[in-house]
């Protein structure tokens, strides 16, 4: 079962077939030495008449071989040894050791994928090591969840997400960031969950999934709004920063997407209503959130209000003038969204996107 998590049943000749080291993963006479040592340790696990195999000793020897191979940069072989450690831990009903070995195997596969990408200048690597890492990581995360450790499971999801993003797969990384956010929210770690949702939104923006990014930021803003104090006061510290970032990015995405009024969800309609000139002062944004004017810097709120009006009036010249004033107040990602809004206004057919 554990071997299947990495797409095979072990290194070639050691109980089945599995991926070799691949380019940059070791080779030459070291391969034969590794296989002979692996088989030697595996032989100790075979049942003999009136004699139980010493699984704990075999696990220690597999772990020692993994450390040695990792030092030699034979990362796939080291990962297979960690899988063998996990199998030993499983037979000993040692859940934490099994999850730790699977997590380490996932990290080794990820390192191999990054090394291939760097050495061979491959845009996406070969993909097989990345798939093995995902399988190992998912199995380890499930073990952590069975033991009531969602934060540890989320950590593995974050490692996989970062690796997928770094290897040019933002859409797949977004799914792992979403899973990590759910697990961290369940573990009552809202700030970490907010960061994961922000990373998810960034990955979706890289893939030009603007509607998906808007949904992620809306969820993040609701999570930040859960820290609102009594009487509708705005949350402070990191929650306030997250609330401001989400609000600004959501407004810019709504200006970019320009959904028809009839298809505008209530939470998005309430957001845009706050930036209309006739909007009542101090009115709540709905959904348990305070009014944007109560926590956005005054200058930023007025400039966004003017930008919303310029988009409603299709006044590209006014929006271009506002862009220069907004530029120092926005993040690089938000400035890119504002650039897209302006470009799309100048190219109504959609060439700007």
N, C-alpha and C positions, 0 to 999 in steps of 0.2 A: 504493500500500500504506500509506504513512504517512498520507495524507489520510483513508483509511478508518478509521484509528485514532481520528479525532475525529468520525466520523459523517458525512463529506461529502468533497468533493473540492476545496474552496476557497471563498472568499467569492463571493457571487453575482456572476456575470459574469466571474470570473477562473478559468476552467478548470473550472467546474462550479457546483454549488449547495452551500450550507452555511448554518448558522444565522446569522442577522443578529445585531446587537448585543443585541437584546432590551431590556427596560426597564432604564434606568440604564446601558446599555452604549455610549452615544454616539449620534449621529444628526444629522439636519439636513444642512447643506451639507457638513459634515465627511465624511459617508459617501461622497459623490461624489468628493471629493478623495482619500480613501483608495483607492477603487476605481481611479481613474485612475492613481495612483502605483503601485498593486499591478500593474495590467496593464502599465504601462510597464517595470517590472522583469521581469515574467514574459516580456515580448516578447524580452528579451535572451537567454532560454534556448532560443528556437526555433532549430532548425538551419537554417543558410543554406548555399548552395552554396559549397564550398571554404572554409568558415569555421566553426570550432568555437565554440560559445557559451562565454562567460567565466563559468563557474559560480561561481567563488570571488568574483568581483566582485558577482554577483547576490546571493550569500549575505550579503555585507557590507551591501548595500543593504536587503535584507529585515530584517536584524538592526537596522539603524539606524531603519527605519520602525517596527519593533516597539517599540523604546525610546521613540520619539516618541509612539506611540499609548498606551503604558503610562503615560507622563507625563500624557496627556490623559484617563486613566481610561477609554479605549476598550479594555477588557480583552479582549473576544472577538476583535476585529480584531487586537490585538497577538498573541494566541495563534495566530491563523491565519498571521501573518507568521513566527512561530517554527516552525510546521509547514513553511512554505516553506523556512526555513533548514535544517530537518532533511532535507527532500527533496534540497536541494543537497548537504548533507554526505553523504547516502547515495550520490548519483551520483559523489561524489569518493572514496568508500570510506573516509570519515573517521568511524569508529565513535564515538569519544568526543564529537565535535562533534554528531553526530546524536542521541546519548543526552542530551546537555546541552540541546539545543534542544527535544526532546520533553519533558524534565522541566520546563523553563521554561514550555512551553505548558500542561502539566498544572497548574502553579501558578497561571497566569493564569486558567484556567477555574475553578479552585477559588476564587480571589479573587472572581470574578464571581458565583459561586453564593452566597458569603457576603454580598456586597454586596446582592444581590437579597433575601436573607433579612432583612437588617437594614433596608433602605430600605422594602420593601413589607410587612414584618412577616409574611412567608410562613413557615409552619412548616417546610416542606421545600424552599423555592425552587421552581424549575421542573423541575429534575432533568436537563435536557439538557446543561447545562454540567458537571454532576457526572459524567454518563456519559462525556462527552468527556474529562474529566480522568482518569477511570479507564482509558480506552482508551490515552491517551497515556502514562500512568504505567506501565501494564502493558508496553507496547512498549519504553519506555526501560529498565525493569527487566530485560526479556529481553536487551537489548543489553549491559547491564552483566554479566549472568550469562555471556553468550557470551565476554566478555572476562575472566572469572574475577574479578569484583568483586562478590561477594555482599553486602558491607556497603553499597555504594552502592545496590544494588537494594533492600535492606532499608530504606534511608532513604526511598526513594520510597514504599514500602508504608506506612511510618509516617506520612508526610504525608497520604496518601489516607485512612488509618484515622482520623487526628485530624479531618480534614475531615468524614468521614462521621459520626463521633461528635458533632461540634459541630452538625451539621445534623439531628440527631435520628434517625440510622440506626445504632443501636448493634449490631444483629445483623450488618449488612454490614461495619461497622467491625471486628467481632471476627474476621472471616475474614482481613482484611488484617493485623491484629495477629498472627494465627497464622502467616501467611506470613512476616512480618518476623522472628518468633521462630525459625522454621526456618532462614532465611537467616543470621541472626546466630549461631545455634548452629553452622552449617556454617563460618562465618568465624571460629570459635573466640572468640566474644565472649559468654561465658555470662551475665555480669551484664546486658548489654543485652537478651539473649534472655529473661532472667527478668523484666525490666521489661515487655517486650512481652506475655508470658504473663499477668502481673498485670493489664495493661490489658485483655487479652482477657477475663479472668475478670470484670472490672468491667463491661465492655460486656454480657456474657451475663447478669450479675445485673440490669442495667437492663432487659433483655428478659425477666426472670424465667425464664431457662433455668438453673435451679439445677444440674441434672445436668451440663450443659455446663461451667458454672463450676467444678464439682467436678473434672471431668476436666482442665481447664486448670490448676488449682492443684496437682493431683496430679503432672502433668507438670513444673510449675515446681519442686515440692518435690524431685522426682527429679533435676532439673538442679542444684539447689542442693546436694543430697546428693553430687553428683559431686565437690565440693570437700572432702569428708571426708578428714581426714588419716589417717595410719597408726594402726592400733589402734582405729579407730572413734571417734576424737576428733571433736568437733563442729567444723565449719568456723568461721572467724572473720570479723569485719568484715561486709561487705555480704552475704556468703553466709549468715551466721548470722541477720541481720535477715530475709532472705528466707525462711529455713527456719522461723523463728518465725511470720511472717505467714501463710505457707501452712498450717502446722500448725493454728493457731487457726481460720483460716477453714474449713479442711477439716472440723474437728471440728464446727463450728457448722452447716455444710451437711449433714453426715451426720445431725445431730440434727434438722434441718429436714426432710430427705427421708425419714428413717426407713425405709430399704430393708429388706425382709424378710431375715432371717438366711440363708435358702437362696439368695437372689439377691445376697448381698453379696460383691463381688469380694475376693480375698485381701488386696490392699493396704489396702482400707478396713476389713476385719475386723481386721487387725493394728493399725491406728490406734486403733480403739475399744477393743481389748483392753488397750492401755496405760493406759487410764483406769478400768479395773475395780479395785476395792479389792484383789482377790486376785492382781493381776498381779505377777509376780516383779520385784523391784527391779533396775534396771540392764539389763533385757532389751532386746535390739535391736528396732527397729521393723520389721526386714525390709527387703528391697529395697535393701540397702546403706546404709540410714539409721540414725543413732544413735537411742537411746531418747529420747522426747520429754522425759522428766524430766532428761536430761543437758544440755539446752540451753534449755528454757523456764525463765523465772523461777519460783522455787519457789511463790510466792503464786499466780501465774497457773495453774500446773499443778494445784495443789490445788483452786482454784476451778473449773477445767474438769472435773476429776475429780468434784467434787460436782455440777456441772451435768449430766454424763452420768448419774450415779446418779439425780438428780431426774427426768430424762426417762425413764429406765427404769422408775421407780416412778410416773410420771405425777403427780408432786407439783408442781402449779403454784405453790403458796404458797412452797415452798422455792426453786423456780427464780426466782420474783419477787424473793425476798430476795437471791439470788445475783446477779441482774441489777444491783442497786444497787452491789454490790462489784466486779463485773466492768467496769462502765461506764467508769471512768477508765483501765482497763488496755487497752481495745480501741480500734480505729480506728472512725471513723464508719460505715464499711461493715460492720464486724464487729458493731457495736452494732445496726445495722439487722437483721442476720441473727438476732441473739439476740432482738430484739423479735419477729421473725416466728416463731421457735421457740416463744416464750411465747404469742403470739397464737394459733398453731395448736393449742397444747395446750389453751387455753381455748375454742377453736372447733374441735372434732375433725372436723367435717364439711368443713373446708377453707376456711371463710369468711375465715379470717385471711390467706389467701394471695390 
